[in-house]
Amino acid sequence: MNLLDLPPRRSLGRVHVPAVTLAHGGGGKAMKDLIDDVFVSAFCDAKAPDVLEDQARLDLAALARYGDRLAFTTDSFVVDPLFFPGGDIGKLAVCGTINDLAVGGAKPLYLSCAVVIEEGMPLDALRGIANSMAEAARMAGVRIVTGDTKVVQRGACDKLFITTTGIGVIPSQIDLGIHQIKPGDGILVNGLLGDHGAAILAARGDFALKTEVASDCAALHGLIEALLRAAPGTRCIRDATRGGLATVLNEMAEASALSIEIDEAATPLREEVRGFCEILGLDPLYLANEGKVVIAVPPAEIEAALAAMRAHPLGAGAALIGHASGGIPARVTMQTVFGGKRIVDMLIGEQLPRIC
């Protein structure tokens, strides 16, 4: 559609108080001004009109150019604190949802954003988070096209909760599935593990620990596209968020009815994260990640997959950490640096709450 045929951009409302009030969720002018000031100004293209309908309207022909299957995902984010080294809840919401699409081989295209805001939330902080979301979406080449805003009284939520839903398209030649892993497949990761969990815990300040570790929060669809070009036989890709590497490996082993063994010496961990876990009695295999994927690749494509990832900024530390085998079904083990083996179980309970 020719932009000249569209109605002109309207004048946006502004909020003139320092914090969110219950009136901003009441559906009237205060709410309109909040949405205009914080979200429309951040998410809408300045060249396009910002007519606010109750839904986004997407061109099916444009979607079909990318493939023949729609990928659809949703996720909620309740991370504490809202701002942390390497990102904030807004960047996390955008990147996390993009990655949920990308690990299925989809090209991410559109996002929605629904927020639940606690009365008293500072407007400057809320604007900063919306701008962070807009920047993360812009850099990833996706658009935030619809959303919802709710305000609740003090104590009904902790400052801000965000739910994002994503739509992408899977090309016809891509068919990834966790059940497709075969004996001999290599298990790869794209870099250092556990940074997000360590960064969040340090940012909370509960243990008076100081660390320079930043969250690895990043949108990984570009890395995954490069990987799939180099290793088209890739079996499956999973993002190692809550529950970390150990939980993803157990899911892989269970779905494929295979055994997976990893090598502790080959599993990339930052020394600061390793020391952090030793002090607090945590297992780094269960620490959350927001920019790391676990990949199963057939033997003949392992080297090509590693080379493609290492050539990408988000995969410079890519490593082969283990293999799938026909051993005891649904079991994950680790060859330790001391020469023995230990079983790596699925995470039970919550090692670190509100990590994403």
ZAMARGU-4260 file (C-alpha; in steps of 0.2 Angstrom, whole numbers, plus 5000, padded with zeros to 4 digits):
<rodrens>
0) 5000/5000/5000 | 5006/5017/4996 | 5010/5027/5012 | 5003/5043/5003 | 4986/5034/5003
5) 4986/5032/5022 | 4979/5044/5035 | 4992/5056/5042 | 5001/5052/5058 | 4991/5059/5073
10) 4998/5069/5087 | 5003/5057/5101 | 4998/5059/5119 | 5011/5062/5133 | 5011/5057/5151
15) 5016/5072/5163 | 5018/5062/5180 | 5034/5053/5185 | 5025/5036/5189 | 5011/5025/5183
20) 4995/5027/5192 | 4979/5016/5192 | 4971/5029/5180 | 4983/5023/5167 | 4974/5006/5166
25) 4957/5013/5166 | 4954/5014/5147 | 4952/5033/5146 | 4963/5047/5141 | 4976/5043/5154
30) 4978/5026/5147 | 4979/5032/5129 | 4992/5044/5134 | 5002/5031/5142 | 5001/5019/5127
35) 5006/5034/5115 | 5020/5040/5126 | 5028/5023/5130 | 5023/5010/5117 | 5017/5019/5101
40) 5032/5031/5101 | 5044/5016/5103 | 5036/5003/5092 | 5028/5012/5077 | 5038/5017/5062
45) 5038/5036/5061 | 5034/5035/5042 | 5018/5025/5045 | 5002/5030/5053 | 4998/5023/5070
50) 4980/5019/5068 | 4976/5008/5084 | 4965/4993/5079 | 4961/4979/5091 | 4972/4967/5080
55) 4987/4967/5068 | 4983/4963/5050 | 4996/4954/5041 | 4998/4950/5023 | 4997/4932/5020
60) 5006/4933/5003 | 5021/4941/5011 | 5021/4927/5024 | 5021/4914/5011 | 5036/4921/5003
65) 5047/4914/5017 | 5039/4896/5018 | 5024/4885/5019 | 5022/4883/5038 | 5018/4896/5052
70) 5028/4895/5068 | 5019/4903/5083 | 5025/4904/5101 | 5022/4914/5117 | 5032/4917/5133
75) 5030/4928/5149 | 5044/4937/5157 | 5045/4940/5176 | 5064/4943/5178 | 5070/4951/5194
80) 5079/4963/5193 | 5071/4972/5178 | 5088/4979/5173 | 5104/4968/5173 | 5121/4968/5165
85) 5119/4964/5147 | 5101/4968/5145 | 5084/4971/5153 | 5067/4963/5154 | 5062/4971/5137
90) 5077/4965/5127 | 5075/4948/5136 | 5057/4947/5130 | 5061/4951/5112 | 5076/4940/5111
95) 5068/4925/5120 | 5053/4925/5109 | 5063/4926/5093 | 5074/4912/5099 | 5059/4901/5102
100) 5054/4903/5084 | 5072/4902/5077 | 5076/4885/5085 | 5062/4877/5075 | 5070/4884/5059
105) 5058/4898/5057 | 5061/4916/5051 | 5054/4927/5065 | 5044/4941/5058 | 5031/4948/5070
110) 5029/4950/5089 | 5015/4956/5101 | 5019/4964/5117 | 5007/4963/5132 | 5012/4971/5149
115) 5006/4971/5167 | 5012/4986/5176 | 5012/4989/5194 | 5005/5006/5200 | 5020/5017/5205
120) 5031/5010/5191 | 5043/5025/5186 | 5039/5031/5169 | 5057/5034/5164 | 5061/5015/5168
125) 5045/5010/5158 | 5051/5021/5143 | 5068/5014/5144 | 5062/4996/5143 | 5050/5000/5128
130) 5064/5008/5119 | 5075/4993/5123 | 5062/4981/5115 | 5061/4992/5100 | 5080/4992/5097
135) 5081/4973/5100 | 5067/4971/5087 | 5074/4983/5075 | 5091/4974/5076 | 5083/4957/5073
140) 5073/4963/5058 | 5056/4959/5067 | 5041/4971/5070 | 5031/4973/5086 | 5014/4975/5079
145) 5001/4973/5092 | 4999/4972/5111 | 4990/4976/5127 | 4992/4986/5143 | 4986/4983/5160
150) 4989/4992/5177 | 4987/4984/5194 | 4987/4991/5211 | 5003/4991/5222 | 5008/4973/5227
155) 4998/4964/5214 | 5013/4961/5203 | 5032/4966/5205 | 5034/4982/5194 | 5032/4974/5177
160) 5028/4958/5169 | 5029/4956/5150 | 5021/4943/5138 | 5027/4942/5120 | 5020/4931/5106
165) 5029/4928/5090 | 5025/4923/5072 | 5037/4916/5060 | 5038/4906/5044 | 5047/4889/5042
170) 5055/4886/5025 | 5048/4870/5016 | 5066/4862/5016 | 5068/4863/5035 | 5062/4849/5046
175) 5069/4850/5064 | 5063/4839/5078 | 5070/4833/5095 | 5064/4815/5091 | 5076/4814/5075
180) 5092/4812/5085 | 5102/4797/5079 | 5116/4787/5087 | 5133/4795/5083 | 5126/4813/5082
185) 5137/4827/5089 | 5130/4838/5103 | 5136/4856/5100 | 5134/4872/5109 | 5137/4890/5102
190) 5148/4896/5117 | 5150/4899/5135 | 5136/4893/5146 | 5128/4900/5162 | 5131/4918/5159
195) 5113/4924/5161 | 5110/4914/5177 | 5126/4921/5185 | 5123/4939/5179 | 5105/4939/5186
200) 5110/4932/5203 | 5124/4944/5204 | 5113/4959/5200 | 5101/4954/5214 | 5115/4958/5226
205) 5109/4945/5239 | 5126/4937/5241 | 5137/4953/5241 | 5146/4945/5226 | 5154/4955/5212
210) 5157/4948/5195 | 5160/4956/5178 | 5149/4942/5169 | 5135/4950/5158 | 5120/4941/5152
215) 5121/4932/5135 | 5104/4939/5130 | 5104/4939/5111 | 5093/4935/5096 | 5100/4919/5088
220) 5091/4918/5071 | 5105/4924/5061 | 5117/4912/5069 | 5104/4898/5066 | 5102/4902/5048
225) 5121/4901/5045 | 5121/4885/5054 | 5107/4877/5044 | 5115/4883/5027 | 5132/4874/5032
230) 5124/4859/5040 | 5107/4856/5032 | 5105/4839/5040 | 5105/4846/5058 | 5093/4836/5068
235) 5087/4848/5081 | 5090/4864/5090 | 5085/4869/5107 | 5088/4885/5117 | 5095/4881/5135
240) 5085/4894/5145 | 5077/4889/5162 | 5085/4872/5168 | 5101/4875/5157 | 5111/4863/5147
245) 5107/4848/5158 | 5088/4850/5156 | 5089/4852/5137 | 5100/4836/5136 | 5088/4826/5146
250) 5074/4832/5135 | 5084/4826/5120 | 5088/4809/5127 | 5070/4806/5132 | 5062/4811/5115
255) 5075/4801/5105 | 5076/4786/5117 | 5095/4787/5116 | 5109/4790/5128 | 5119/4806/5128
260) 5136/4808/5135 | 5145/4825/5137 | 5163/4829/5141 | 5166/4841/5156 | 5182/4847/5149
265) 5174/4851/5132 | 5159/4860/5140 | 5163/4879/5139 | 5161/4888/5155 | 5168/4905/5160
270) 5180/4904/5175 | 5170/4917/5184 | 5154/4907/5182 | 5163/4891/5188 | 5169/4900/5203
275) 5153/4908/5206 | 5144/4891/5206 | 5157/4884/5218 | 5155/4898/5231 | 5136/4896/5231
280) 5135/4877/5229 | 5126/4878/5212 | 5128/4867/5197 | 5133/4877/5181 | 5124/4864/5170
285) 5108/4870/5177 | 5111/4889/5175 | 5100/4898/5163 | 5106/4905/5146 | 5097/4917/5135
290) 5109/4917/5120 | 5114/4899/5119 | 5108/4884/5109 | 5111/4865/5110 | 5111/4857/5093
295) 5112/4839/5087 | 5121/4837/5071 | 5125/4821/5060 | 5143/4816/5061 | 5147/4821/5043
300) 5142/4839/5047 | 5149/4842/5064 | 5165/4851/5057 | 5154/4862/5045 | 5142/4866/5058
305) 5156/4872/5070 | 5165/4882/5057 | 5149/4891/5052 | 5145/4895/5070 | 5162/4901/5074
310) 5162/4913/5059 | 5147/4922/5067 | 5149/4934/5082 | 5136/4924/5093 | 5145/4908/5090
315) 5163/4911/5091 | 5165/4899/5106 | 5155/4885/5098 | 5161/4868/5104 | 5157/4849/5102
320) 5153/4844/5120 | 5147/4826/5117 | 5138/4813/5107 | 5122/4803/5106 | 5123/4784/5107
325) 5113/4768/5108 | 5116/4766/5127 | 5104/4766/5141 | 5089/4776/5134 | 5084/4793/5141
330) 5100/4794/5151 | 5113/4809/5151 | 5130/4806/5158 | 5146/4817/5159 | 5164/4812/5158
335) 5171/4822/5172 | 5188/4830/5173 | 5193/4817/5186 | 5191/4802/5174 | 5174/4796/5181
340) 5157/4798/5175 | 5141/4805/5183 | 5123/4805/5179 | 5116/4822/5174 | 5098/4822/5179
345) 5084/4833/5174 | 5082/4849/5185 | 5070/4846/5200 | 5063/4861/5207 | 5069/4879/5204
350) 5088/4882/5206 | 5085/4901/5203 | 5068/4908/5203 | 5063/4922/5191 | 5078/4921/5180
355) 5068/4926/5164
</rodrens>
